[in-house]
Every structure is written in C-alpha cells, then in structure tokens.
Amino acid sequence: MTTDERPDDALLSAWLDGEVEGSECARIEAWLQAHPDDAARVRLWAADRDALRARFSATLDEPVPERLAQAVWRRGRVAAGGPWLQAVAAVLLLGVGVAIGAWWRGGAARDAQQASGSPAWTQRAAVAHAVYSPEERHPVEVSVREGDAASQREQEQHLSRWLTRRLSVPVKLFDLRSEGFELVGGRLLPDANGPSAQLMYQDAMGQRVTVYLRKADREASAAFRYDRRGDLGMFYWVEGLCGYALVGPQPRERLLALAEAIAKQDQPPSR
Amino acid sequence: MQADDVFRQQLLGVIPRLRRYARSLVFDSPAADDLVQTTLERALAHWHQFDQRRDLLVWVLSIAHNAHLDQRRRDARLSVVDPERASADQDAQGGDPGVDVGLRIDLVQALARLSPEQREPLLLVSVEQLTYAECAEVLRIPVGTVMSRVSRARASLRQFLDGSERSAGAAGPRGLRRVI
C-alpha cells in the first residue's frame, strides 16, 4: 500500500483497536492528521466504544449472585475439604465485591455530598478515574509511552495540541516526575457542555492518578478543595478558564503534593 | 481433586466479566445470568479440556458464545429483542451515573438492532477488550472476519445512533419500532 492510498474503514477501525503496528500504524496516524473528516469518524467510533464500555461495566460492581457461586462449587464436587474451600471462595467473592464495588457503593453518599457543595463536574472526574484507571490494555486513548524518546516527545506534543484544540483551553502535560509519577497518556471525555480531558499518570508501583481538565463555565479562580469518596481522594480547583480535578487512591498529603506541583506548573512563565 | 478446586476458584474469578458479557449480549438480566450459569456448568463439565497455559476468560467466553448460539437456535424469542423493552430493562438495573440517560437509551437500542454476527465481535473487542486474535478464537472465525465485522458493526451502530437523533424530533423514539 502506498503512503497516499486511503486506508479503508476496516483498517481505521483496526487501528483504533490497537491492531495495526509499525509503519502501517504511522501511515494511518499521518492520514488521520491530514484528513479531519476521517479523524472525526474514528473519534465517533471511539466515543461509542467508551460509551458501551461505561454502559455495561456497572455489572462488574455487582456481587456475584449466590446461585452462580453455587453452580461453581456444587457440581460433581467431593465433600472432602469442602468447608475450607467454601470459606476461601466466600473470602474471594467478598474481595472481588469490595475491590470493585468500593467506589460505586459510595454512590448514594456521593449524591448527598453533591448537595453539600462539590460541583457536578468533579463527580464526572471521579467516575472517569474509576472507569479508566483499572484498565490494563487501554488506560488512555493517546499513549505517550510508545517507541523511543523522540517519538514519545512527538506523542506528547500531539496529545497536548489535540486536547488544547478540542477543549479550547491550553492543555499542558504536567511533569510529575519529581513526585515519582510518569505520564501514561490522555483521553478526550464528554463533560456537561462539551469536551473534557483526562491525563493519566502512573508511579513505579503501578499506582495511578488522573487529572481531569475542563473549560470552566466562566473565568474564575477557586482555591483547592478536597473531597474523599470511598477509596478515592480528590483535589479540585479552578484557575483562569480551566477547572482541574486530581483523583487517586493515595492519601491526602500525597495528592496535595501532586496538586501543588500541577498548579505551580500551570502558572504562566514570569517575564 | 486439587486441580479441580484451583480451577473452580479461577472460574469464580471470571464470573463478573462473564456476567458483563452476557448482559451486553442478552440485555435481559435474568436471562443473562441463565446464560452465565449454563456456561459455568459446561466449563465444569469440560474442565479437564482446559489448557492451563491459555487464558481462562477467553476459553469461558467461547463456551458462552456457543451456549448463546444454542439458546438462540432453541428459542427464537431471544434473538429478537424489543429495543424498548431492552432499554427499560437496562434502566431498571440502574447504576452507571457517568453516562447521559438520553445517550444510554439510544445506545442500547442501537446495539439491540445489530445482528448477533456484528454485535458479538463489537462487544468482545470494545467492552471485553479482547485482541482480534482472541476474539477470533472465541467466535471461531478468521481474524480478517473479526476485523470486517467490527468495522461494519461500528458503521451500523453509528448509522442507528445518527438516525435516531434525527428522527427524535419528528417520529419520536417509537419510530424505531417500525423498523424492527
């Protein structure tokens, strides 16, 4: 295939699924950059994919129904060692339920807190964190961790330009390496009145934090506020035209240090 | 037998993802759990055929796919899901505070209108995040077929969603029913 030949939809769709590699992948990316109509179509597919994922993933939080757990333990099973393993199973089930359900179970409490003053968009930031941070294969839409240093820098520039264009506010990729966090990449998300963005960072232990960015409803400045919902903590603030929410399971002081590092980098350079 | 119990524990671990897939396939949640139960029973009956080096989820999903296929053949009712009913069932299940309600109904209706041949690979790749090779293994079709079906499913889904947005003002959501 020559470089200026149009990739068909099957190929574009495979590219979106991470199934295209090497020079072919680079060719498609170049094509999409040069052809906004095709890029827009692929973005819609990606949005549908994310919506499907979000729609059905609530099932993962539900406790496993007793009859299904029974189906696993009952069939053709000898009695010996039974009770002990049943206990293990119960603990395992509990573990899965607690781990996955922990954040969502905070739902009712969250609505109550809503009334107490956390803006609605911070809830979207927390949900986006809960949905994407456990992802192993596709934690981000645009990765900045592929290839050598030069191509990573290129990916970073692309990500920053793309998000800036879509959000209509300057999106800077914060450098949190001094705090031990590397940028994984970012994605575009729907907010109430337009696009928002999520940047994902990961430390050496694989722990993740996300930064949610949105264009503020009006130009304002709001101080740091802290909110904790179940296992997740969050600092959020507004600076100029941009609202920020830093979300992660880390303790409050750790999140504060990261939030301060972000706010500091966001200051316009003094001349 | 020791291996048997290890296997049962592994099987317990994949139930949440198996339920998600069944729910996205069947829409009606009691029917989805029936499918999960059938799948678990078949997996246990054939557990000695499972190669421990393979991914248990992929193996179990392929059993679920076959069980679903059998069910569709046996019971034509399951292959024609009324989209309005499906969305009502989905709403009754609640949850999912992150997605706009209007979008959600359209999405589930649109998904229900895809043929099973398109819906399955789309869900396996998009929601379950399988690779095309894994998806091909689950559905027992060539990788190239996965690629073209996923792409066609995306195009159809988009067409349904765009169409329903356009008709929302004029015909209302009931306009959808006519076509089914």
Contacts between the chains, C-beta under 8 A, distances in Angstrom:
chain1	res1	chain2	res2	distance
A	9	B	151	5.1
A	9	B	154	7.8
A	9	B	155	6.5
A	10	B	147	5.2
A	10	B	148	5.2
A	10	B	150	8.0
A	10	B	151	4.1
A	12	B	151	7.7
A	13	B	147	7.3
A	13	B	150	5.7
A	13	B	151	3.9
A	13	B	154	5.6
A	14	B	132	7.1
A	14	B	147	5.2
A	14	B	150	7.7
A	14	B	151	7.4
A	17	B	125	5.6
A	17	B	132	6.9
A	17	B	150	7.0
A	19	B	131	7.0
A	19	B	132	5.1
A	19	B	147	7.2
A	41	B	158	7.9
A	44	B	158	6.0
A	45	B	154	4.8
A	45	B	158	7.1
A	48	B	107	7.5
A	48	B	126	7.7
A	48	B	154	6.8
A	48	B	157	5.7
A	48	B	158	6.8
A	48	B	161	7.2
A	49	B	126	4.3
A	51	B	99	6.3
A	51	B	103	6.4
A	51	B	104	7.8
A	51	B	107	5.5
A	52	B	24	7.5
A	52	B	107	6.8
A	52	B	111	7.2
A	52	B	122	7.8
A	52	B	123	7.2
A	52	B	126	5.1
A	52	B	127	5.4
A	53	B	126	6.4
A	53	B	127	5.2
A	54	B	96	6.5
A	54	B	98	5.5
A	54	B	99	5.1
A	55	B	24	8.0
A	55	B	90	7.8
A	55	B	96	6.3
A	55	B	99	6.1
A	55	B	104	6.0
A	55	B	107	6.0
A	55	B	108	6.9
A	56	B	20	5.2
A	56	B	23	6.0
A	56	B	24	4.5
A	56	B	127	5.4
A	57	B	20	6.5
A	57	B	96	8.0
A	57	B	127	7.5
A	58	B	93	7.5
A	58	B	95	3.6
A	58	B	96	4.6
A	59	B	16	7.0
A	59	B	19	5.2
A	59	B	20	4.2
A	59	B	23	5.0
A	60	B	16	4.7
A	60	B	17	7.0
A	60	B	19	7.9
A	60	B	20	5.7
A	61	B	95	7.3
A	62	B	16	7.6
A	62	B	19	7.3
A	64	B	12	7.3
A	64	B	15	4.9
A	64	B	16	6.7
A	64	B	19	7.6
A	65	B	33	6.2
A	67	B	33	7.5
A	67	B	37	6.7
A	68	B	15	5.8
A	68	B	19	7.7
A	68	B	33	6.6
A	68	B	36	5.8
A	68	B	37	5.9
A	68	B	40	6.5
A	69	B	12	6.6
A	69	B	15	7.6
A	71	B	37	5.1
A	71	B	40	4.8
A	71	B	41	6.0
A	71	B	44	7.9
A	72	B	8	5.3
A	72	B	11	5.2
A	72	B	12	5.4
A	72	B	15	7.5
A	72	B	40	5.7
A	72	B	44	7.1
A	73	B	8	6.3
A	75	B	41	6.2
A	75	B	44	4.8
A	75	B	45	7.6
A	76	B	44	6.8
A	76	B	45	8.0
A	77	B	4	7.9
A	77	B	8	7.9
A	78	B	1	7.8
A	81	B	5	7.2
A	85	B	5	5.5
A	85	B	8	7.8
A	85	B	9	7.8
A	88	B	9	7.0
A	89	B	8	7.6
A	89	B	9	6.8
A	89	B	12	5.9
A	92	B	9	6.5
A	92	B	12	5.9
A	92	B	13	7.1
A	93	B	12	6.6
A	96	B	13	7.2
A	96	B	16	6.4
A	100	B	16	6.9
A	104	B	95	7.3
A	107	B	97	6.4
A	110	B	97	7.9
A	123	B	97	7.2
A	124	B	98	6.6
A	127	B	97	6.3
A	127	B	98	3.8
A	128	B	98	7.2
A	131	B	98	6.6
A	135	B	129	7.7
A	137	B	129	5.0
A	138	B	129	6.1
A	190	B	100	7.6
